[in-house]
Every structure is written in C-alpha cells, then in structure tokens.
Amino acid sequence: MIPTAELQTFRDAIRAGQPLRFTGHGSKDFYGGPLQGEPLSTLSLAGVTAYEPSELFISVLAGTPLVQVENLLAQQRQRLAFQPPRFGGRGTVGGMVAAGLSGPSRAALGCVRDHVLGAVLLNGDGELLNFGGTVMKNVAGFDVSRVLAGSMGQLGLITEVTLKVLPLPAASATLRFEFDQPAALKAVNTWGGQPLPIEASAWWDGALLLRLAGAEAAVASAGRKLGGDVIPADLAEPFWTGLRDHTDEFFIGAERAVAGGARLWRLSLPAIAPELKLHGEQLIEWGGAQRWVVTPMEPAAVREAATSVGGHATLFRALDKSPGAFTPLSAPLAAIHRRLKASFDPHGIFNPGRLYPEL
C-alpha cells in the first residue's frame, strides 16, 4: 500500500495543474524526448509489498531500486527473466516499466510487458486506479497494466507493480563462433527454428555468442550439437552483464562516438531481415530482431533503411534529438495515442514530450 502522506503529496502536485516529469534514479533521462516539467520523485515509494516465491510473483512500490528486487529474488533462485538494463548500476522498478527496455534474454523469455501482471496508477485527476492482478490469466477489465510498459510515464504515475518471476536456470553455457554478419544471421535464424535452449545471442565484430540455458542435459546436448568454442563462465557472465547494462566495449565506444556527434540507434526488425548496409558499427541481439548501430548517418536514412525491411528505428542516444527519439506514428495510431493520453491525463501534464512532441 502507498503511504498516505506520499499519496497526498503526489495528488497535490498533480492537482496543481503544472507539467510534471516523474523521476527515480534518473538513469534513463537520456532516453526518449527532452525532459520537461517539474521533477516529481518516486523514491519515497520504496519497498516490496508482496512476494510469493511459490506463486512466482512479486509486488513492488515504484521507487524501489531494481538491484534490491533482484537481490531478493536471487535468494530464492529466481529472477526477472527479461533482464532489464541497469544503466550505471541504477534504476527503479517504476522506471523499468515506464521505459519498457529488456535485456539479452528478451527474444526467448519475453519483454517487460509480458511479465507485468498488475499495476497501480495515479491518473491526471489524482485518482488511484488498480489494474490486473497476480496471475497471467486475468480477465478483470482492460489490460491497462501492460499498456504502461513503454509508456514513458505519459499515462500517469506508476506507484506499484506486480511482476511475474521465473526460476534461475539449472545450467547455462556460452558458445562462440567466428561468423560475418550474414552468416551469423542465417545461423541464429536456423537454430531459432529448432528445439534448442538458446536464451540469448549477440553478434559483433565477427563473433557470434550464444547463451544456452535450461536443464543440464538439454544444455549439454545443445552444446555438442552446435559446436563452437565454449567460453568459461567467469568470462561469459561479465560479457552478458555488460551487454545487458550497456557497459561492454561496444556501448562504451558508442558513448564516445555520440559525444563526438554520432548517434546510437536501436533498430527493431524482423529477425529474418538481411544485413543492413549502414555506415558504422553494428551489434545484433535477439536472433537478429534487435540491432544497434552507431553512425553519423542522417536520421532519415537510418529510418528509411529500417522501414524498408519492415522495422523501425529509435534514436537511443544523441546530443541532438530534434529528429525525434521514436519513429513518427501514422495518423490512425497517433489518434489512438491522443485518445489514450486524454483518458488518463486529461490536462496533459505528465512527462510531456517524452514519447512524441505532440503528447
């Protein structure tokens, strides 16, 4: 439950009618559109309100540090299977849901939205609304709790969320293959259609890495079938953690390039999309479905390349985000966004411009 004093503070801020931007650790301030409005911190909303390891769910107040939740789950050999990134080792549960970002295992185990079971939201009229529950099959009303994932705080102040958790795998192994990009894409798509316990994949600079996870027998069998070089765990785990939290060599280099005027793009494409001939370094995850590109190319050219193969491009990091962080919406989709925004935030004060300039 939300403490009464904090709830009143939030309601007073909302009813003042001035633009507000919700903030926790600020670890994702770089993401999305420019920051606008008076900061309203969620850090006073911290704590686990319910945790049932045997039922595989946890309910957490929005300002709770993500690391604290994951440490608690690890004590029961459980985890947030979508592996949300922890930029700078920081991040809160509310920010995790609002940003909707997932880590290396997303393609195999689902994204943030797939693991949100319920949420409590403070809307633009200061009303506290409850959505969802503690089970996956919940038919009590509209599935608003999952709509909040990736909404960038535009629909309201997320105060509490309930998440599905999963057990840690019994075994894991990382394999390395020397492939150029076309060969890597062909391999991961071929293997993706087979009953193999592939939990994550990453290609960069001529090397494809696969993380196998599951039952010991399944991991061992897959390793024998696929071949490749086995990477020791003490080297593999730091790699996957760095990939998840954007602290590995590619992303460190990308940040340096961005400081020099380049842009880091996150491309969401069909997994079977061919190699995109874009100027700059590329890193590929999720079996080909997520591709990172650091390039000085013009935004229109990058977006056109993504659109040409049935995907879209997000401007993830840049000194200048005037081209818009997210791909412009079609007129029908924009109308839906505006109606949804008006339903939850009728006065238009929540996180203005974080998704689209007009929202």
C-alpha positions as CSV (number, residue, x, y, z in Angstrom):
1,M,0.0,0.0,0.0
2,I,1.1,3.6,-0.7
3,P,1.8,5.6,2.5
4,T,-1.0,8.2,3.0
5,A,1.4,11.2,3.2
6,E,3.2,10.3,0.0
7,L,-0.1,9.8,-1.8
8,Q,-1.3,13.2,-0.7
9,T,1.9,14.8,-1.8
10,F,1.6,13.3,-5.3
11,R,-2.1,14.3,-5.5
12,D,-1.3,17.9,-4.6
13,A,1.4,18.1,-7.3
14,I,-1.0,16.7,-9.9
15,R,-3.9,18.9,-9.0
16,A,-1.6,22.0,-9.2
17,G,-2.0,21.5,-12.9
18,Q,1.6,22.2,-13.9
19,P,3.7,19.9,-16.2
20,L,5.4,17.1,-14.2
21,R,8.1,14.7,-15.1
22,F,8.4,11.6,-13.0
23,T,11.8,10.6,-11.9
24,G,13.5,7.9,-9.8
25,H,17.3,7.4,-10.1
26,G,17.3,9.4,-13.4
27,S,19.2,6.5,-15.0
28,K,17.1,6.7,-18.2
29,D,16.9,10.5,-18.5
30,F,18.8,10.2,-21.8
31,Y,16.1,8.0,-23.3
32,G,13.1,9.4,-25.2
33,G,12.3,13.1,-25.8
34,P,13.6,16.0,-23.8
35,L,12.9,16.4,-20.1
36,Q,10.2,18.8,-19.4
37,G,8.2,19.8,-16.3
38,E,8.8,19.9,-12.6
39,P,10.6,16.8,-11.3
40,L,8.4,14.6,-9.1
41,S,10.5,11.9,-7.4
42,T,9.1,8.4,-6.7
43,L,12.0,7.4,-4.4
44,S,9.8,7.7,-1.3
45,L,7.7,4.9,-2.7
46,A,10.1,2.0,-1.9
47,G,9.6,-1.5,-0.6
48,V,8.3,-4.9,-1.5
49,T,4.6,-5.2,-0.7
50,A,4.1,-8.9,-1.5
51,Y,6.4,-11.8,-2.6
52,E,5.2,-15.3,-3.1
53,P,8.1,-17.4,-4.4
54,S,5.9,-20.5,-4.8
55,E,3.4,-18.5,-6.8
56,L,6.1,-16.8,-8.9
57,F,5.1,-13.2,-8.4
58,I,6.3,-10.1,-6.6
59,S,4.6,-6.7,-5.9
60,V,6.9,-3.7,-5.5
61,L,6.4,0.0,-5.0
62,A,7.6,2.0,-7.9
63,G,10.6,3.8,-6.3
64,T,12.2,0.5,-5.2
65,P,15.8,0.1,-6.6
66,L,15.8,-2.6,-9.2
67,V,19.0,-4.1,-7.8
68,Q,17.3,-4.6,-4.4
69,V,14.5,-6.5,-6.0
70,E,16.9,-8.7,-8.0
71,N,19.0,-9.5,-4.9
72,L,15.8,-10.6,-3.1
73,L,14.8,-12.8,-5.9
74,A,18.3,-14.3,-6.2
75,Q,18.0,-15.5,-2.6
76,Q,15.1,-17.8,-3.8
77,R,17.0,-18.7,-7.0
78,Q,14.5,-16.6,-9.0
79,R,14.9,-13.7,-11.4
80,L,13.3,-11.1,-13.7
81,A,13.7,-13.1,-16.8
82,F,13.5,-10.2,-19.2
83,Q,16.7,-8.8,-17.7
84,P,16.0,-5.1,-17.6
85,P,19.1,-2.9,-18.1
86,R,20.6,-1.1,-15.1
87,F,22.3,1.9,-16.5
88,G,25.1,2.9,-14.3
89,G,24.0,0.1,-11.9
90,R,20.9,2.1,-11.1
91,G,17.2,2.2,-11.9
92,T,13.9,1.8,-10.2
93,V,11.0,-0.6,-10.8
94,G,8.7,2.2,-11.9
95,G,11.3,3.5,-14.4
96,M,11.9,-0.1,-15.6
97,V,8.2,-0.5,-16.5
98,A,7.8,3.1,-17.9
99,A,10.8,2.7,-20.2
100,G,9.9,-0.9,-21.2
101,L,13.5,-1.9,-22.0
102,S,14.6,-5.5,-21.9
103,G,17.9,-7.3,-21.9
104,P,19.6,-10.1,-23.9
105,S,17.0,-12.8,-23.0
106,R,14.0,-10.9,-24.3
107,A,13.7,-12.9,-27.5
108,A,13.4,-16.2,-25.7
109,L,11.7,-15.2,-22.4
110,G,9.6,-12.2,-23.3
111,C,9.8,-8.5,-22.7
112,V,8.8,-6.3,-19.7
113,R,5.2,-6.1,-20.9
114,D,4.9,-9.9,-20.9
115,H,5.9,-10.1,-17.2
116,V,3.7,-7.2,-15.8
117,L,0.7,-8.8,-14.0
118,G,-0.8,-5.8,-12.4
119,A,-0.2,-2.1,-11.7
120,V,-1.5,0.8,-9.5
121,L,-1.6,4.1,-11.3
122,L,-2.3,7.7,-10.2
123,N,-4.1,9.4,-13.1
124,G,-4.4,13.0,-14.1
125,D,-7.4,13.6,-11.8
126,G,-5.4,12.3,-8.8
127,E,-7.4,9.0,-8.7
128,L,-5.7,5.8,-7.7
129,L,-6.5,3.1,-10.2
130,N,-5.8,-0.7,-9.9
131,F,-5.3,-2.9,-12.9
132,G,-4.5,-6.6,-13.3
133,G,-3.7,-9.0,-10.5
134,T,-1.2,-11.6,-9.5
135,V,-1.8,-14.2,-12.3
136,M,-1.3,-14.3,-16.0
137,K,-4.9,-15.2,-16.9
138,N,-6.7,-12.2,-15.6
139,V,-9.9,-11.1,-17.4
140,A,-11.0,-8.4,-15.0
141,G,-11.3,-5.4,-17.3
142,F,-8.9,-3.9,-19.9
143,D,-5.3,-5.0,-19.8
144,V,-4.1,-1.5,-18.9
145,S,-1.2,-2.7,-16.7
146,R,0.7,-3.9,-19.8
147,V,-0.1,-0.8,-21.7
148,L,2.0,1.1,-19.1
149,A,5.1,-0.8,-20.2
150,G,7.0,1.6,-22.5
151,S,4.5,4.5,-21.9
152,M,7.3,6.7,-20.6
153,G,5.1,7.9,-17.8
154,Q,2.7,9.6,-20.2
155,L,-0.4,7.9,-18.8
156,G,0.1,8.5,-15.1
157,L,2.3,8.0,-12.1
158,I,3.0,4.3,-11.7
159,T,3.0,3.7,-7.9
160,E,3.2,-0.1,-7.6
161,V,3.6,-3.0,-10.0
162,T,3.2,-6.8,-9.8
163,L,5.6,-8.8,-11.8
164,K,5.9,-12.5,-12.8
165,V,9.2,-14.0,-11.8
166,L,10.9,-17.2,-13.0
167,P,13.4,-19.7,-11.6
168,L,17.0,-19.4,-12.4
169,P,18.1,-22.0,-15.0
170,A,19.7,-25.1,-13.7
171,A,22.6,-24.8,-16.1
172,S,23.9,-22.4,-18.7
173,A,26.8,-22.2,-21.2
174,T,28.1,-19.7,-23.7
175,L,29.4,-20.7,-27.1
176,R,31.4,-18.6,-29.5
177,F,31.5,-18.8,-33.3
178,E,33.5,-16.9,-35.9
179,F,30.9,-15.6,-38.4
180,D,30.5,-12.5,-40.5
181,Q,27.1,-10.8,-40.2
182,P,25.2,-12.6,-43.0
183,A,26.4,-16.0,-41.7
184,A,25.5,-15.1,-38.1
185,L,22.0,-14.0,-39.1
186,K,21.5,-17.2,-41.1
187,A,22.8,-19.3,-38.2
188,V,20.6,-17.8,-35.5
189,N,17.5,-18.0,-37.6
190,T,18.2,-21.6,-38.5
191,W,18.8,-22.5,-34.9
192,G,15.9,-20.5,-33.7
193,G,13.6,-22.9,-35.5
194,Q,15.0,-25.9,-33.7
195,P,14.3,-27.2,-30.2
196,L,17.4,-25.7,-28.7
197,P,17.7,-24.0,-25.3
198,I,19.1,-20.7,-26.7
199,E,18.3,-17.9,-24.3
200,A,20.4,-15.1,-25.8
201,S,22.5,-14.3,-28.8
202,A,24.9,-11.4,-29.7
203,W,26.9,-10.7,-32.8
204,W,29.6,-8.0,-33.1
205,D,32.9,-7.6,-34.9
206,G,32.9,-11.0,-36.5
207,A,31.9,-13.1,-33.5
208,L,28.6,-14.6,-32.6
209,L,27.9,-15.6,-29.0
210,L,25.1,-17.9,-27.9
211,R,23.9,-18.4,-24.3
212,L,22.3,-21.7,-23.7
213,A,20.2,-22.1,-20.5
214,G,17.9,-24.7,-19.1
215,A,18.1,-28.3,-17.8
216,E,21.7,-29.6,-17.6
217,A,21.0,-32.4,-20.1
218,A,19.5,-30.0,-22.6
219,V,22.3,-27.5,-22.4
220,A,25.0,-30.3,-22.7
221,S,23.2,-31.8,-25.7
222,A,22.8,-28.5,-27.5
223,G,26.4,-27.6,-26.9
224,R,27.5,-30.9,-28.5
225,K,25.2,-30.3,-31.5
226,L,26.1,-26.7,-32.1
227,G,29.8,-26.9,-31.6
228,G,31.7,-23.6,-31.3
229,D,34.1,-22.6,-28.6
230,V,32.9,-22.8,-25.0
231,I,33.5,-19.6,-23.1
232,P,34.4,-20.1,-19.4
233,A,31.7,-18.8,-17.1
234,D,34.0,-16.2,-15.4
235,L,34.4,-14.6,-18.9
236,A,30.9,-15.2,-20.2
237,E,28.9,-13.7,-17.3
238,P,30.6,-10.3,-17.4
239,F,30.0,-10.2,-21.2
240,W,26.3,-10.8,-20.8
241,T,26.0,-8.4,-17.9
242,G,27.9,-5.8,-19.9
243,L,25.6,-6.3,-22.8
244,R,22.5,-6.0,-20.6
245,D,23.7,-2.8,-18.8
246,H,25.5,-1.2,-21.8
247,T,28.9,-1.3,-20.1
248,D,30.6,-3.6,-22.6
249,E,33.1,-2.5,-25.2
250,F,30.6,-1.8,-28.0
251,F,28.4,0.6,-25.9
252,I,31.4,2.3,-24.3
253,G,32.7,3.0,-27.8
254,A,29.2,4.1,-28.8
255,E,29.0,6.7,-26.0
256,R,32.4,8.1,-27.1
257,A,31.1,8.4,-30.6
258,V,27.9,10.1,-29.5
259,A,30.0,12.6,-27.6
260,G,31.7,13.3,-30.9
261,G,28.4,13.9,-32.8
262,A,27.4,10.4,-33.9
263,R,24.1,8.8,-32.9
264,L,23.3,5.4,-31.4
265,W,20.2,3.8,-32.9
266,R,18.2,0.8,-31.7
267,L,16.6,-0.9,-34.7
268,S,13.7,-3.3,-34.2
269,L,13.5,-5.5,-37.3
270,P,12.1,-8.9,-38.4
271,A,14.6,-11.5,-37.2
272,I,15.0,-12.7,-40.8
273,A,15.8,-9.2,-42.2
274,P,19.1,-9.3,-44.1
275,E,22.2,-7.3,-43.2
276,L,21.6,-3.6,-43.4
277,K,24.4,-1.7,-45.2
278,L,24.7,1.2,-42.8
279,H,27.8,3.2,-42.2
280,G,29.1,2.5,-38.7
281,E,29.5,-0.3,-36.2
282,Q,26.6,-2.7,-35.6
283,L,25.8,-5.1,-32.7
284,I,23.0,-7.6,-33.2
285,E,20.8,-9.3,-30.5
286,W,17.6,-11.2,-30.1
287,G,18.3,-13.5,-33.1
288,G,18.5,-10.6,-35.5
289,A,15.4,-8.7,-34.2
290,Q,17.3,-6.0,-32.3
291,R,20.2,-4.2,-34.0
292,W,22.3,-1.4,-32.5
293,V,24.0,1.0,-34.9
294,V,26.3,3.8,-34.0
295,T,26.6,6.1,-37.1
296,P,26.9,9.7,-38.2
297,M,24.3,9.0,-41.0
298,E,21.3,11.3,-41.3
299,P,18.3,10.1,-39.2
300,A,16.0,9.9,-42.3
301,A,18.4,7.5,-44.0
302,V,18.6,5.2,-40.9
303,R,14.8,5.2,-40.5
304,E,14.3,4.5,-44.2
305,A,16.7,1.5,-44.0
306,A,14.7,0.1,-41.1
307,T,11.4,0.7,-42.7
308,S,12.5,-0.9,-46.0
309,V,12.8,-4.3,-44.3
310,G,9.6,-4.0,-42.2
311,G,11.1,-2.5,-39.0
312,H,11.5,0.8,-37.2
313,A,14.4,2.8,-35.7
314,T,14.7,4.5,-32.3
315,L,17.2,7.3,-31.7
316,F,18.6,5.9,-28.4
317,R,21.5,8.2,-27.6
318,A,22.4,11.5,-29.3
319,L,23.4,15.0,-28.4
320,D,20.6,16.3,-30.6
321,K,17.3,14.5,-30.6
322,S,15.4,17.1,-32.6
323,P,14.7,14.4,-35.3
324,G,12.5,12.7,-32.6
325,A,13.5,9.7,-30.5
326,F,10.8,7.4,-31.8
327,T,9.6,6.7,-35.3
328,P,6.7,9.1,-36.2
329,L,3.3,7.4,-35.9
330,S,0.8,7.0,-38.7
331,A,-2.3,9.2,-38.4
332,P,-4.6,6.4,-37.1
333,L,-2.0,5.3,-34.5
334,A,-1.4,8.9,-33.5
335,A,-5.1,9.4,-32.9
336,I,-5.3,6.3,-30.7
337,H,-2.3,7.6,-28.7
338,R,-4.0,11.0,-28.2
339,R,-7.3,9.4,-27.1
340,L,-5.5,7.1,-24.6
341,K,-3.4,10.0,-23.3
342,A,-6.5,12.2,-22.8
343,S,-8.3,9.4,-20.9
344,F,-5.6,9.0,-18.3
345,D,-4.1,12.5,-18.4
346,P,-6.9,14.9,-19.4
347,H,-4.9,18.0,-18.5
348,G,-1.8,16.9,-20.4
349,I,0.7,17.4,-17.6
350,F,2.5,14.0,-17.4
351,N,6.0,13.7,-18.9
352,P,5.2,16.0,-21.9
353,G,7.1,15.1,-25.0
354,R,8.9,12.0,-23.7
355,L,7.3,9.8,-26.4
356,Y,6.2,12.3,-29.1
357,P,6.4,16.1,-29.2
358,E,2.6,16.4,-29.5
359,L,1.9,14.2,-26.4
